Amino acid sequence: MSLAGESRLTDAHDGIHAFPLGSRPGLVRADRRMVTAFFCDIINSSYMVIPQDPEDAYDQLSGLIDIMRRHVAAFGGTICQTLGDGVYAVFGAPVALENHAVRACFAADGILREVARSGRAVRIGMASGEVLWDHDSGAQTGNPATGATIHIAAKLQQMAAPNRAVMTDATARLAADWVETEESSLVVLAGEEPLQTHQLTSVRSRRRQDEEVLPMVGRENIRSYLLSTLEGMATGNGGFSAHLVQAAPGLGKTRLVRSLAASARKTGIRVLELQVPPVEPVGAVGPLHQLVAALLDGPLPRTPEGLSAMLRAAGAQPEQADALARILLPTLTDNQDRGTSAILSLAASAMAMLVRSVAERRTLLLLVEDMHWADTAVQATALSLLDLPESTRLLLVLTSREEGLNATIATHRRLGQHTLGPLSISDTTSLLDHWLGRYPGLDKIKLDLSRRARGNPFFLVECIRVLMMNGTLQGDVGNMRPGEMPAYPLPDSVQALLSVRIDMLGEAARRVLRFAAVAGPTFDVALLSRLIGAEDAGRYLPELARLGLIDETRLLPRQEYSFHHALLHEAVYACITRRDRRQIHGRLAELLDQEAFTELSGRLAAQARHAAAGALWTMAVRAGVAAGREALNRSLAAEAVSLLSIAVEANENLPVNQDSLEAGIDLRIALAKAAMPAGMGDRAMTELDRAVSLARQAGDQSRAMVGLVQQINYEWVYGSLAQALLLAGSAISYSGGEMSAHPELLIIAASCHIENDDPENALRLLEIAAGVSGRDQHVAGRYTMLNVDMMISIKKARCRALLGQLHEAEPLIQHALRLADGDRFPFNRVFVRADIAEIRLRQRRFGDVLAYSSESLSLSRSTGAPLFDAVNLARRGLALSYMGRGIAGLADIDQGLGIAIARGAALHIAKARQCRAVAFALTGQLQQAQQERASAAVLADERGFRLLGRQLPSLAELTDIAAQARSNLNLLSIR
């Protein structure tokens, strides 16, 4: 290839020619630009072409060229020429880009990872510097850039190792905040000084911060333990390991995991970092979208169909691929029928498959920060990852505050627990020495800072920042001296201290920071610029970042900043008057209707929140409903509750008329339906009570019935069974009697009768529900999304089993299982397996109990609707106890009981205590068994759970079980 600046030199990059000096056509439109030149070609392309049929060779070459072009385009590069086996591109022209080197490195990283997956190899060279850019070159030479930078990049590409990217020292310096590199060889070019080159090792998910260069203090034991675990995996000495780091705000969770990530990268281990935002930011893809893009080594298609095809090519089953595509790229036109509340089971399975596939090729460290803010999809994915095989070379590290973490995750048996406390006095002293240095004149300041911080490193660093801003401390980090101000009044609380930092800003900078706080903990720069003006945003955001108040957390494809710490965002927001907040929120809500922002991810949810805070009630209802439906389409029950709550409250503020009244009823019913699978039973019942009351006042029988049936479901599990039966009778009467009632209502009523130890009455209702005349006149899915035939069959099986008619029960079980497994709605599989496990438990077929409860639990955990987690764990634990694994069994039962108590699900609490009583007896712990039995008996009596009360073992039976267990232990000890 000929390079500009040389006389007709031709090399492997044939097709780019420079002109001899003086013979180049005149430059009509040209200017000087700072760019990063980028060369990439396929290694051993001749071996791909020569033995192949021309069409096959074309397909292989064009596929790799397409990968290069796609990544270059994704990060804003300009393809100057596509060669037979590579591309030549420039970042920073014809449109100037301040971050051209970073963009080039990100494109290189994406190309290298995606090509490596194909089993092929490329090499990349990058150089940053000044070029002459000819805007008219397309019509003349096809080579618009001239300069040494182009020449150097091409030479570096030629010397790069397979699947490696080499860059100049200038490129490495320009991209240093966003990439990781290591020094490579010195290169000597003709007539030039030796040139230091660097090799790209990885890209960062967020900009490097100054304090990252400081040593880790007070957390080294945990970091060393996790790093040694990871290194053991990399050398084949260990498999899957998962850990939870919990601490109060400001105690160093983020610092710990980022230090771990930096150390892991240096050893060549693949690191993926995710940070869960407290509120879904506008314009930024979510954590799961980021994870899938990283796992698939490239930008994702923009359509569900294209993404599903990519996932299938990566190994996902078609149903899994479709589900994950729907989670990541939801549309409001998705049908909200079977599958919409349970597609997470399949999507989470696809996520686990992708992670496992990557970990099979290379040891993987996956860090997920701030799990206490995780939405249902992230929680489901975490639970799916926790079920990966032991052989998976994955170190999963989650961080969370001490409160707010999903109970199922927090108590998971495979999750190692690490709690961070305040720093010791010696660690605090060490941290102060790293920040301030060891100048003796600072001893008094250090002593006071240590007293104030009380071991909280965030508070300590913020104090230092305030003293640097007011002149009390001067100099660089690690080499400071006392300033001219002898007095430095500091507050004794983090919140007050942060307020001091904010007040020290100039008025213009403070205004930008406050507008940003209203926009959110993480905010889109383009949206904020439209709000405050591009000039102010461009001037003050970098300054606020330099002061450590905000961090640049995303550069591409849309620039975003985040507040340096959640406490800092809270402090800034608290300083804004209510009137100003309302006005800014309202302006943001209106901006989100502008064409420039309508396609942004997270727009509807953000608009609903901003509109409600800005008292734009009509907009808040509209956006809240739309965003709530979108959340339900993604199986995000808890998020749907939050968004529909906004719509309900906003609707209350609208003028009262028929439309607003009907909307209020429908919104409350929708909110209750979302709240129950999210584990918010009390909230569901409150909304249902109000919905039924409003419907009856309006004389709306149809809406009143929907609310009434939802109340039955609530009382059955969370409240009183007697009340559930009473409501079921009222609902059937309200429908015109049993022969006229909706079959789904009859199934629900039959289920209540089963728990009331009345299988005969339940069978009668189920037979009516199965009748053709009772089915044709009703719309399916009015009260439940489950398969009606499956429900009738499995509930009949339970009734037959309770009546001792096991021969009749078996074909019903198998029929229900076939119906559930053949249905598109995955929650059918959860439901049927839970009931089969209950039947098998009464048959004392403990191997089957273990299998079915484990399958049901695995599916249920991944659906985002964990209604059966507690009973599945309890049954599985009891089966394990009967099979001689008492310690593991009690651990499962304890976890299930904890979940049931946290949700206030009385029926599940009673069932877990029943299992716990027997498990204690099986392990010879008679006293504990008797106590658990007594607790279960009291609850069964109070709530009317007659079947459970009858099935409780007597004290004599527990005594016999415990005696037999002790006898077995004695026999084992003799042997």
HELIX and SHEET records of a PDB file:
HELIX    1   1 SER A   45  VAL A   49  1                                   5    
HELIX    2   2 PRO A   54  ALA A   74  1                                  21    
HELIX    3   3 HIS A  100  ARG A  117  1                                  18    
HELIX    4   4 SER A  137  ALA A  139  5                                   3    
HELIX    5   5 ALA A  148  MET A  159  1                                  12    
HELIX    6   6 ASP A  169  LEU A  174  1                                   6    
HELIX    7   7 ASP A  210  VAL A  213  5                                   4    
HELIX    8   8 GLU A  220  ALA A  234  1                                  15    
HELIX    9   9 LYS A  253  LYS A  266  1                                  14    
HELIX   10  10 PRO A  287  LEU A  295  1                                   9    
HELIX   11  11 PRO A  304  ALA A  313  1                                  10    
HELIX   12  12 PRO A  318  LEU A  328  1                                  11    
HELIX   13  13 LEU A  344  ARG A  361  1                                  18    
HELIX   14  14 MET A  371  TRP A  373  5                                   3    
HELIX   15  15 THR A  376  LEU A  385  1                                  10    
HELIX   16  16 ALA A  407  ALA A  410  1                                   4    
HELIX   17  17 ILE A  425  LEU A  436  1                                  12    
HELIX   18  18 PRO A  440  LEU A  442  5                                   3    
HELIX   19  19 ASP A  443  ALA A  453  1                                  11    
HELIX   20  20 PRO A  457  MET A  469  1                                  13    
HELIX   21  21 VAL A  494  ASP A  503  1                                  10    
HELIX   22  22 GLU A  507  ALA A  519  1                                  13    
HELIX   23  23 VAL A  525  ILE A  532  1                                   8    
HELIX   24  24 ALA A  534  ARG A  546  1                                  13    
HELIX   25  25 ALA A  566  ALA A  574  1                                   9    
HELIX   26  26 ARG A  578  LEU A  591  1                                  14    
HELIX   27  27 ARG A  603  ALA A  613  1                                  11    
HELIX   28  28 TRP A  617  ASN A  633  1                                  17    
HELIX   29  29 ALA A  637  GLU A  652  1                                  16    
HELIX   30  30 GLN A  658  ALA A  675  1                                  18    
HELIX   31  31 GLY A  681  GLN A  697  1                                  17    
HELIX   32  32 GLN A  701  TYR A  718  1                                  18    
HELIX   33  33 LEU A  721  TYR A  734  1                                  14    
HELIX   34  34 PRO A  743  GLU A  755  1                                  13    
HELIX   35  35 PRO A  759  ALA A  770  1                                  12    
HELIX   36  36 VAL A  772  GLY A  774  5                                   3    
HELIX   37  37 VAL A  788  LEU A  802  1                                  15    
HELIX   38  38 LEU A  806  GLY A  822  1                                  17    
HELIX   39  39 PHE A  827  ARG A  842  1                                  16    
HELIX   40  40 PHE A  846  SER A  862  1                                  17    
HELIX   41  41 ASP A  869  TYR A  882  1                                  14    
HELIX   42  42 GLY A  886  ARG A  903  1                                  18    
HELIX   43  43 ALA A  906  LEU A  922  1                                  17    
HELIX   44  44 LEU A  926  ARG A  943  1                                  18    
HELIX   45  45 ARG A  946  GLN A  951  1                                   6    
HELIX   46  46 LEU A  955  ILE A  974  1                                  20    
SHEET    1   A 5 THR A  78  THR A  82  0                                        
SHEET    2   A 5 GLY A  86  PHE A  91 -1                                        
SHEET    3   A 5 ALA A  30  ILE A  42 -1                                        
SHEET    4   A 5 VAL A 122  ASP A 134 -1                                        
SHEET    5   A 5 ALA A 145  THR A 146 -1                                        
SHEET    1   B 7 THR A  78  THR A  82  0                                        
SHEET    2   B 7 GLY A  86  PHE A  91 -1                                        
SHEET    3   B 7 ALA A  30  ILE A  42 -1                                        
SHEET    4   B 7 VAL A 122  ASP A 134 -1                                        
SHEET    5   B 7 ARG A 164  THR A 168  1                                        
SHEET    6   B 7 LEU A 195  VAL A 203 -1                                        
SHEET    7   B 7 VAL A 179  VAL A 187 -1                                        
SHEET    1   C 5 ARG A 270  GLN A 275  0                                        
SHEET    2   C 5 LEU A 364  GLU A 369  1                                        
SHEET    3   C 5 LEU A 394  SER A 400  1                                        
SHEET    4   C 5 SER A 241  GLN A 246  1                                        
SHEET    5   C 5 LEU A 415  THR A 419  1                                        
SHEET    1   D 2 LEU A 473  ASP A 476  0                                        
SHEET    2   D 2 ASN A 479  PRO A 482 -1                                        
SHEET    1   E 3 THR A 522  ASP A 524  0                                        
SHEET    2   E 3 GLU A 560  PHE A 563 -1                                        
SHEET    3   E 3 ILE A 550  ARG A 554 -1                                        
END                                                                             
